[in-house]
Amino acid sequence: MDTYSTESTDYYYSYIIGSGNYYGISLRINSSLNRFDIYLFSDSSYNNVLTYDLTGDQTKLVVYRSTGSKILYPKIRTFSGTGNAYIYANGDTLVAPGTIINNTLNASSYPNRYFALYRVSLNTFNQYKIAFNAEPGSEFDLIIFRSDESSSERLDEHSATNISTTGHVEFNPSKTDNYVIVLMRQSESGDGDLIIHSGERVGGIPGFKIMPILFAFAIIIYLTLKFDKKTQKYSL
């Protein structure tokens, strides 16, 4: 836990991240009366900003997709108010469609962990449903998106926010790629289960579903014509 004692002040950090995965850095503000913002930079001079979270939420998060081990530089700015906050960094966990993850962000086991990232490979020909069942009295945000390598830009983003019981996102990926499922706990406590349903095939090759029907019609027409020819032959 860090203490931010002055308004309109910048606080600087650095984190070494791994390669090939999504990596997140969160800021959890102890009091909802305070407004602290988080920025992520690619350089130690804090000139090249990659992404930021300027929302009014108590839990804020920036996510970056890396292609190699490197150092990232988050900055916390106290927009208004003073007080305590937790800054926490972690990489993703690889999962597969059809997975159920229980006790994802148990506040008793992980008191300072307010987010989890799950990397999953999704196919553009499938439709997917990702659901979250929250404990009563808790509040979570569920977000899924992809980023290009060495980027923090959120592409093909879908979300369900302020989940207090159940919530889900359902979509067709715009590109076959590794997506990241972001689960954020906005409440002080609470837990829940994340369900990544197996994808159901949609679309595919144009006309693929109608081809068997056309083939059946062709056989019927062929047999009809063949029968007519035999009938004409024996009637002579």
PLY file of the C-alpha trace (Angstrom):
ply
format ascii 1.0
element vertex 236
property float x
property float y
property float z
element edge 235
property int vertex1
property int vertex2
end_header
0.00 0.00 0.00
1.29 3.44 -0.93
0.31 6.77 0.56
-0.37 9.69 -1.75
-0.21 12.76 0.44
-0.30 15.62 -2.07
-2.90 16.57 -4.67
-1.95 17.12 -8.33
1.29 15.19 -7.89
2.89 12.45 -10.01
4.30 9.23 -8.54
6.55 7.04 -10.69
7.07 3.26 -10.86
8.68 0.64 -13.10
7.89 -3.05 -13.70
9.73 -5.76 -15.62
7.29 -7.86 -17.66
7.61 -11.17 -19.47
7.16 -11.95 -23.15
4.28 -12.99 -25.36
1.46 -12.38 -22.89
-0.97 -9.78 -21.68
0.20 -7.89 -18.63
-1.88 -5.71 -16.31
-1.16 -3.06 -13.69
-3.99 -2.00 -11.42
-4.58 0.81 -8.96
-7.02 0.29 -6.11
-8.01 3.51 -4.33
-9.04 3.02 -0.70
-11.56 5.87 -0.60
-14.18 6.58 -3.26
-13.80 10.28 -2.38
-10.32 10.35 -3.91
-9.54 10.52 -7.62
-6.21 9.03 -8.67
-5.40 8.21 -12.31
-2.96 5.68 -13.76
-0.88 6.08 -16.93
1.45 3.59 -18.61
4.60 4.68 -20.46
7.15 2.80 -22.55
10.15 4.93 -21.55
11.85 5.97 -18.33
11.44 9.63 -19.28
7.66 9.17 -19.16
7.13 10.80 -22.54
5.61 8.01 -24.66
2.25 7.13 -23.12
0.89 3.71 -24.06
-2.46 3.78 -22.31
-4.25 5.13 -19.24
-7.33 4.76 -17.05
-8.99 8.05 -16.13
-12.34 6.64 -15.03
-13.91 7.41 -11.68
-13.77 3.75 -10.58
-12.00 2.74 -7.39
-10.24 -0.07 -9.27
-8.36 1.08 -12.37
-6.39 -1.02 -14.81
-4.02 -0.69 -17.76
-3.20 -3.72 -19.96
-0.34 -4.22 -22.40
0.40 -7.10 -24.81
4.12 -7.77 -24.94
6.34 -9.59 -27.45
9.44 -9.68 -25.28
10.75 -9.02 -21.81
10.85 -5.29 -21.16
10.35 -2.59 -18.56
7.10 -0.63 -18.42
6.66 2.60 -16.52
3.35 3.35 -14.79
2.65 6.76 -13.30
0.03 7.63 -10.68
-1.40 11.13 -10.66
-3.40 12.39 -7.69
-6.14 14.29 -9.49
-8.00 15.16 -6.29
-7.85 14.09 -2.65
-5.10 12.36 -0.70
-4.89 8.92 0.85
-3.85 5.33 0.34
-3.97 3.06 -2.70
-2.60 -0.29 -3.81
-0.69 -0.74 -7.05
-0.52 -4.34 -8.24
0.97 -5.94 -11.37
0.42 -9.41 -12.80
0.45 -11.35 -16.06
-2.26 -13.49 -17.62
-3.17 -17.16 -17.17
-3.70 -19.35 -20.23
-7.14 -20.99 -20.35
-9.25 -22.75 -22.98
-12.89 -22.48 -24.06
-15.03 -24.76 -21.92
-13.20 -23.78 -18.71
-14.85 -22.92 -15.37
-12.69 -20.94 -12.94
-13.89 -20.92 -9.33
-12.99 -18.39 -6.64
-11.32 -16.09 -9.13
-10.70 -13.08 -6.89
-11.28 -14.23 -3.34
-10.86 -11.17 -1.14
-9.76 -13.26 1.85
-7.00 -15.02 -0.07
-6.00 -12.04 -2.23
-6.88 -8.88 -0.25
-4.92 -6.54 -2.54
-5.64 -8.31 -5.82
-8.52 -6.64 -7.63
-8.10 -8.03 -11.14
-7.27 -11.20 -13.04
-6.32 -11.72 -16.69
-7.08 -14.88 -18.66
-5.63 -15.41 -22.13
-7.74 -17.54 -24.47
-7.44 -18.42 -28.16
-10.67 -17.67 -30.03
-11.65 -18.51 -33.60
-13.42 -16.05 -35.85
-15.84 -18.74 -37.14
-17.19 -19.41 -33.62
-19.55 -17.57 -31.31
-18.49 -17.43 -27.66
-20.17 -16.68 -24.36
-18.17 -15.65 -21.30
-20.18 -15.41 -18.09
-19.51 -14.46 -14.48
-21.59 -15.38 -11.43
-20.87 -13.01 -8.54
-21.48 -13.43 -4.84
-24.38 -11.31 -3.51
-23.20 -7.91 -2.35
-20.16 -7.79 -4.61
-19.54 -5.87 -7.83
-17.39 -6.90 -10.79
-16.55 -5.76 -14.31
-16.06 -8.30 -17.10
-14.19 -7.19 -20.23
-12.79 -9.11 -23.19
-10.68 -7.74 -26.03
-7.55 -8.33 -28.04
-4.52 -6.17 -28.72
-1.89 -6.33 -31.40
1.55 -7.38 -30.23
3.52 -4.62 -28.48
0.32 -2.63 -28.08
-2.21 -1.60 -25.46
-4.97 -0.60 -27.89
-8.17 -2.50 -27.16
-9.63 -4.07 -30.30
-12.92 -5.96 -30.64
-13.84 -5.02 -27.06
-16.96 -6.31 -25.28
-17.93 -5.76 -21.66
-20.47 -6.29 -18.90
-20.02 -3.87 -16.00
-21.41 -3.53 -12.48
-22.12 -7.27 -12.18
-23.70 -7.94 -8.77
-25.33 -11.32 -9.54
-24.75 -12.62 -13.07
-23.47 -11.06 -16.26
-22.03 -12.17 -19.57
-20.69 -11.12 -22.95
-21.51 -13.00 -26.15
-19.82 -12.25 -29.46
-18.12 -13.44 -32.64
-14.40 -12.59 -32.73
-13.42 -10.32 -35.60
-10.08 -12.11 -35.88
-8.64 -15.48 -34.82
-6.22 -14.47 -32.08
-5.33 -14.63 -28.40
-7.89 -12.54 -26.54
-7.68 -11.45 -22.91
-10.54 -11.79 -20.44
-10.31 -9.10 -17.76
-12.11 -9.55 -14.46
-12.05 -6.58 -12.06
-13.46 -6.44 -8.55
-14.88 -3.01 -7.79
-16.27 -3.96 -4.37
-14.08 -4.25 -1.30
-14.92 -7.94 -0.94
-16.67 -10.67 -2.87
-15.91 -13.50 -5.22
-17.47 -15.49 -8.03
-17.07 -18.01 -10.83
-15.94 -17.30 -14.38
-17.39 -19.56 -17.09
-15.83 -19.63 -20.56
-18.29 -21.52 -22.74
-17.07 -23.54 -25.71
-17.54 -21.77 -29.02
-20.39 -22.70 -31.36
-19.62 -22.62 -35.06
-21.41 -19.96 -37.08
-21.04 -18.78 -40.66
-18.17 -20.61 -42.30
-17.86 -21.32 -46.01
-20.60 -19.48 -47.94
-23.27 -21.93 -49.04
-21.79 -24.76 -46.97
-25.04 -25.50 -45.13
-27.18 -25.48 -48.29
-24.88 -27.71 -50.36
-26.23 -31.03 -48.95
-29.77 -29.91 -49.81
-28.78 -29.02 -53.38
-26.97 -32.34 -53.69
-30.10 -34.22 -52.57
-32.23 -32.36 -55.13
-29.71 -33.23 -57.85
-29.97 -36.94 -56.99
-33.78 -36.82 -57.07
-33.79 -35.09 -60.46
-31.23 -37.60 -61.82
-33.25 -40.62 -60.66
-36.48 -39.11 -62.00
-34.98 -38.55 -65.45
-33.47 -42.04 -65.45
-36.81 -43.60 -64.54
-38.59 -41.61 -67.27
-36.11 -42.87 -69.87
-36.70 -46.49 -68.83
-40.45 -45.97 -69.01
-40.20 -44.50 -72.51
-37.98 -47.41 -73.63
-40.36 -50.14 -72.52
-43.43 -48.36 -73.90
-42.19 -48.51 -77.51
0 1
1 2
2 3
3 4
4 5
5 6
6 7
7 8
8 9
9 10
10 11
11 12
12 13
13 14
14 15
15 16
16 17
17 18
18 19
19 20
20 21
21 22
22 23
23 24
24 25
25 26
26 27
27 28
28 29
29 30
30 31
31 32
32 33
33 34
34 35
35 36
36 37
37 38
38 39
39 40
40 41
41 42
42 43
43 44
44 45
45 46
46 47
47 48
48 49
49 50
50 51
51 52
52 53
53 54
54 55
55 56
56 57
57 58
58 59
59 60
60 61
61 62
62 63
63 64
64 65
65 66
66 67
67 68
68 69
69 70
70 71
71 72
72 73
73 74
74 75
75 76
76 77
77 78
78 79
79 80
80 81
81 82
82 83
83 84
84 85
85 86
86 87
87 88
88 89
89 90
90 91
91 92
92 93
93 94
94 95
95 96
96 97
97 98
98 99
99 100
100 101
101 102
102 103
103 104
104 105
105 106
106 107
107 108
108 109
109 110
110 111
111 112
112 113
113 114
114 115
115 116
116 117
117 118
118 119
119 120
120 121
121 122
122 123
123 124
124 125
125 126
126 127
127 128
128 129
129 130
130 131
131 132
132 133
133 134
134 135
135 136
136 137
137 138
138 139
139 140
140 141
141 142
142 143
143 144
144 145
145 146
146 147
147 148
148 149
149 150
150 151
151 152
152 153
153 154
154 155
155 156
156 157
157 158
158 159
159 160
160 161
161 162
162 163
163 164
164 165
165 166
166 167
167 168
168 169
169 170
170 171
171 172
172 173
173 174
174 175
175 176
176 177
177 178
178 179
179 180
180 181
181 182
182 183
183 184
184 185
185 186
186 187
187 188
188 189
189 190
190 191
191 192
192 193
193 194
194 195
195 196
196 197
197 198
198 199
199 200
200 201
201 202
202 203
203 204
204 205
205 206
206 207
207 208
208 209
209 210
210 211
211 212
212 213
213 214
214 215
215 216
216 217
217 218
218 219
219 220
220 221
221 222
222 223
223 224
224 225
225 226
226 227
227 228
228 229
229 230
230 231
231 232
232 233
233 234
234 235
